[in-house]
Amino acid sequence: MTLFHVEFQDVNVMVILGFGFLCTFLVRYGFSGSGFNLLVAVIATQWAVILLGVESWYYTGWIRINLRSLVVAEMCAASALISMGAVLGKTNPVHLIFIALLEVSGFVLNEWLLQTLLKVQYLNSIMLLHIFGAFYGVMLTWILHREGSELGFEKEKFDRKTGLFSMLGTVFLWMFWPSFNSVLVDAHTPGRKLGAVCSTYLALAVSAVTAAAVSVLSSPKGKLNLVHMQSCILAGGVAVGVSMSEVQQPWEAMTIGFTAAVVSTIGFRYLKIHMLLAFQCHDTCTVLSTHGLPGLLGWLAQLFLQIRDCDDHTTAIRFAVFHICTLLITISLSLSMGIITGLLLKWTIWRPPQDKKCFDDQAFWEFPNLAVRK
């Protein structure tokens, strides 16, 4: 119980401090980035505890709550925070709460479908949170597209101070990501949890070096880009987390981390602007490159590693079909829930912020020093 309490604290630090500081990179949206992150995280966690306990309540009349259920609920909340990154700065708190409730509901439903219909392992179904959250957020920001966003928002900027705080969030996430990936790994199998921790660390380490190298090589001036470092060094942790059940050797984790960093960094530099111009998707935190693409890479690596270890071609084909169905169900449900949520949020009763008030704390927070004295 003591060990699991430590892992619970690690996951809690990731969700609250890691994602919270990571969202403070905007110059005039630091209060909202960190404050709304906490609000969404705690509401999503509570809602996930209820949804995950429905089956237990149906049979026993009780919702069982322990450290494990809280960890699973916080991982569901992490999926909602990923989706929140796509629309960060363009929504109000009511929007974000509504998004969190529907996103967590969709993710829990996706878990139930995968485990019931396809008999997917629990760890594999929960680790699809990166893919589900990223595609949900992308579809949401596509539905909530604002006219003129192709030209950029006036207040969507970052500077040295906000970049430093955001980098602090990245450091928290980087440090505690091994616990995030290994917390639900079966501890009764000798060496399995330790292997998950080591694999995640190696993937993150290689990912950090690769992200820095690719950032320099892709820069016309040959300089590091802080935004690349903040997001793309985490790509290895995302990818190896999705493929965790099949990663057995250190070189496999390092290869996955290297490839994920390359894909994420290139996607971060070129995909955001193309998604905006071609598909009208203004992805504030570029969650598709940070979580979506590395998640898909991890899914592909898991498929390849599983087929490689199969001696029977029939078994390999059967696994591939089920593995592909797992991805199709996850993406289909995330896109569908994103469309539904976006259409509901387009109603004027939610009072979305005006374009000139997007990415601005003053629309939601009191600033006594700015108050006009009468």
Buried (B, 14 or more C-beta within 10 A) or exposed (E): EEEBEEBBEBBBBBBBBBBBBBBBBBBBBBBBBBBBBBBBBBBBBBBBBBBBBEEBEEEEEEBEBEBBBBBBBBBBBBBBBBBBBBBBBBBBEEBBBBBBBBBBBBBBEBBBBBBEEBEBEEBBBBBBBBBBBBBBBBBBBBBBBBEEBEEEBEBBBBEEEBBEBBBBBBBBBBBBBBBBBBBBBEBEEEEBBEBBBBBBBBBBBBBBBBBBBBBBEBEEEEEEBBBBBBBBBBBBBBBBBBBBBBBEEBEBBBBBBBBBBBBBBBBBBEBBEEBBEEEBBBBBBBBBBBBBBBBBBBBBBBBBBBBEEBEEEEEBEEBBEBBEBBBEBBBEBBBEBBBBBBEBBEEEEEEBBEBEBBBBBEBBEEEEEEEEEE
